[in-house]
């Protein structure tokens, strides 16, 4: 996995210039300019790009995406950005000279335009999904590209709480980050975590944001050691990743019995109950059924873990 070093960019960002108010040009990060375009404005904007102060009065030539652009000469140039046609403008010393610098121009449409790079999955639940197994500050966030934007690349991820950056790593396929915040599990959250993903497909840039508290995304891991004992008593354990002491980080357990061959999500329920114990005696006449159990934070009533289950058939059990 490759590390993604995250920076907090404040309001005092540098700006490049454009010839009119048809679009605002912002420096997002080193070597990256973003042309912010509003709906209904002109589709052509001139943007000024500089090779760098060290190259004044030198024979600077420019390439766009690796190809020489006739007429683009000198340290400071104006490039005409049409529609979404940004690109990578690199400056060189002479026609075949050494590389000096480069500037990538991306185009970001305003929020009134529909986003096209990431999809809501499932619909209505947003594009970014975050989850944590406990309160120690470790969490993951993931996203899914739309069918026709599978090659879109993550440019920058910013994660912070109360203006303090949180260290994260981006996975190899650019679809998930793994973050670790330095915090005490017993500490009450006063401020939410803010996450922004900048992702681009060719020259189109889109930004996706999410704000959340750790307590809202905590989901206990699947309950281990589920087994059937004597007298139809099922038992299980707390997840190893769950915080201690249990008196402070308590779990509620939802137990459910469904008919044989049904999944734990079946709505054909024989029995449904809740307990705080790590064992449960089943009082049903049938000797063919599926016993299901899952966990939820006792105090926040947050997300449930995945189901653990035992398939019971005349005293024999298959637990997973």
Secondary structure in CASP SS format (residue, H / E / C, confidence):
PFRMAT SS
TARGET T0000
AUTHOR 0000-0000-0000
METHOD secondary structure of the structure
MODEL  1
X C 1.00
X E 1.00
X E 1.00
X E 1.00
X C 1.00
X C 1.00
X C 1.00
X C 1.00
X C 1.00
X C 1.00
X C 1.00
X C 1.00
X C 1.00
X C 1.00
X C 1.00
X C 1.00
X C 1.00
X E 1.00
X C 1.00
X C 1.00
X C 1.00
X C 1.00
X E 1.00
X E 1.00
X E 1.00
X E 1.00
X E 1.00
X E 1.00
X E 1.00
X C 1.00
X C 1.00
X E 1.00
X E 1.00
X E 1.00
X E 1.00
X E 1.00
X E 1.00
X C 1.00
X C 1.00
X C 1.00
X C 1.00
X C 1.00
X C 1.00
X E 1.00
X E 1.00
X E 1.00
X E 1.00
X E 1.00
X E 1.00
X E 1.00
X C 1.00
X C 1.00
X H 1.00
X H 1.00
X H 1.00
X C 1.00
X C 1.00
X C 1.00
X C 1.00
X E 1.00
X E 1.00
X E 1.00
X E 1.00
X E 1.00
X C 1.00
X C 1.00
X E 1.00
X E 1.00
X E 1.00
X E 1.00
X E 1.00
X E 1.00
X E 1.00
X C 1.00
X C 1.00
X E 1.00
X E 1.00
X E 1.00
X E 1.00
X E 1.00
X E 1.00
X E 1.00
X C 1.00
X C 1.00
X E 1.00
X C 1.00
X E 1.00
X E 1.00
X E 1.00
X E 1.00
X E 1.00
X E 1.00
X E 1.00
X C 1.00
X C 1.00
X C 1.00
X C 1.00
X C 1.00
X E 1.00
X E 1.00
X E 1.00
X E 1.00
X E 1.00
X E 1.00
X E 1.00
X E 1.00
X E 1.00
X E 1.00
X E 1.00
X C 1.00
X C 1.00
X C 1.00
X C 1.00
X C 1.00
X C 1.00
X C 1.00
X C 1.00
X E 1.00
X C 1.00
X C 1.00
X C 1.00
X C 1.00
X C 1.00
X C 1.00
X C 1.00
X C 1.00
X C 1.00
X C 1.00
X E 1.00
X E 1.00
X E 1.00
X E 1.00
X C 1.00
X C 1.00
X C 1.00
X C 1.00
X C 1.00
X E 1.00
X E 1.00
X E 1.00
X E 1.00
X E 1.00
X C 1.00
X C 1.00
X E 1.00
X C 1.00
X C 1.00
X C 1.00
X C 1.00
X C 1.00
X C 1.00
X C 1.00
X E 1.00
X E 1.00
X E 1.00
X E 1.00
X E 1.00
X E 1.00
X E 1.00
X E 1.00
X E 1.00
X C 1.00
X C 1.00
X E 1.00
X E 1.00
X C 1.00
X E 1.00
X E 1.00
X E 1.00
X E 1.00
X C 1.00
X C 1.00
X C 1.00
X C 1.00
X C 1.00
X E 1.00
X E 1.00
X E 1.00
X E 1.00
X E 1.00
X C 1.00
X C 1.00
X C 1.00
X C 1.00
X C 1.00
X C 1.00
X C 1.00
X C 1.00
X C 1.00
X C 1.00
X C 1.00
X C 1.00
X E 1.00
X E 1.00
X E 1.00
X E 1.00
X E 1.00
X E 1.00
X E 1.00
X E 1.00
X E 1.00
X C 1.00
X C 1.00
X E 1.00
X E 1.00
X E 1.00
X E 1.00
X E 1.00
X E 1.00
X E 1.00
X E 1.00
X E 1.00
X C 1.00
X H 1.00
X H 1.00
X H 1.00
X H 1.00
X E 1.00
X E 1.00
X C 1.00
X C 1.00
X C 1.00
X C 1.00
X C 1.00
X C 1.00
X C 1.00
X E 1.00
X E 1.00
X C 1.00
X H 1.00
X H 1.00
X H 1.00
X E 1.00
X E 1.00
X E 1.00
X C 1.00
X C 1.00
X C 1.00
X C 1.00
X C 1.00
X C 1.00
X C 1.00
X C 1.00
X C 1.00
X C 1.00
X C 1.00
X C 1.00
X C 1.00
X C 1.00
X C 1.00
X E 1.00
X E 1.00
X E 1.00
X E 1.00
X E 1.00
X E 1.00
X E 1.00
X E 1.00
X E 1.00
X C 1.00
X C 1.00
X C 1.00
X C 1.00
X C 1.00
X C 1.00
X C 1.00
X C 1.00
X C 1.00
X E 1.00
X E 1.00
X E 1.00
X E 1.00
X E 1.00
X E 1.00
X E 1.00
X C 1.00
X C 1.00
X C 1.00
X E 1.00
X E 1.00
X E 1.00
X C 1.00
X C 1.00
X C 1.00
X C 1.00
X C 1.00
X C 1.00
X E 1.00
X E 1.00
X E 1.00
X E 1.00
X E 1.00
X E 1.00
X E 1.00
X E 1.00
X E 1.00
X E 1.00
X C 1.00
X C 1.00
X C 1.00
X C 1.00
X C 1.00
X E 1.00
X C 1.00
X C 1.00
X C 1.00
X C 1.00
X E 1.00
X E 1.00
X E 1.00
X E 1.00
X E 1.00
X E 1.00
X C 1.00
X C 1.00
X E 1.00
X E 1.00
X E 1.00
X E 1.00
X C 1.00
END
